[in-house]
Amino acid sequence: MQTQLPKFIRFSESAGENEKPALNGQFQLEADCIYLQGHFPSAPILPGVAQLDWVVQLAAEHWSTPTSIQRIEVLKFNDMILPGATVDLFIERKREDCVTFKYSDGDKALSSGRLVFN
């Protein structure tokens, strides 16, 4: 199955901390998002695996990183991403083989982590 990225309200590429390449985006999680189907029928939430896949795909699209990861480090899911939520996504390329990410709703952290590529 091909990844279906969210429809971004805004999206930009910039320099993050220490002049590292960074991606900044904001999207509203649509109620009909394919990743909400069956997770869970009576109380849908965006699965963590979809959140990770979006980071991997965006990094690959913008920085030509691999689409497979060697390991996941410092992974935290602080809160659920529910249908209708407006979500900010920040991805920073720390090294050639590593990116960090953070999903948030304003100042509220939703999830974050560090991915190391093959």
BELJODA-V987839 format. One line per field, one symbol per residue. psi: psi as a letter, one per 40 degrees, with the letter a starting at -180 (. if undefined). burial: 1 if it has 16 or more other C-alpha atoms within 10 Angstrom, else 0. A space follows every 50 residues. Layout:
# BELJODA-V987839
psi = ???
burial = ???
This chain:
# BELJODA-V987839
psi = hhhhiihhdihihahahffiiihhihihhidehdeehegideghihiddd ddddddddddddefiieiidihifhhhdiihiheihhhhhhhhdidehii ihhigbehhdiiahhhi.
burial = 00000000000000010000111111111000001100000001110000 11111111100000110000000010000011100111111111000111 111100001111111110
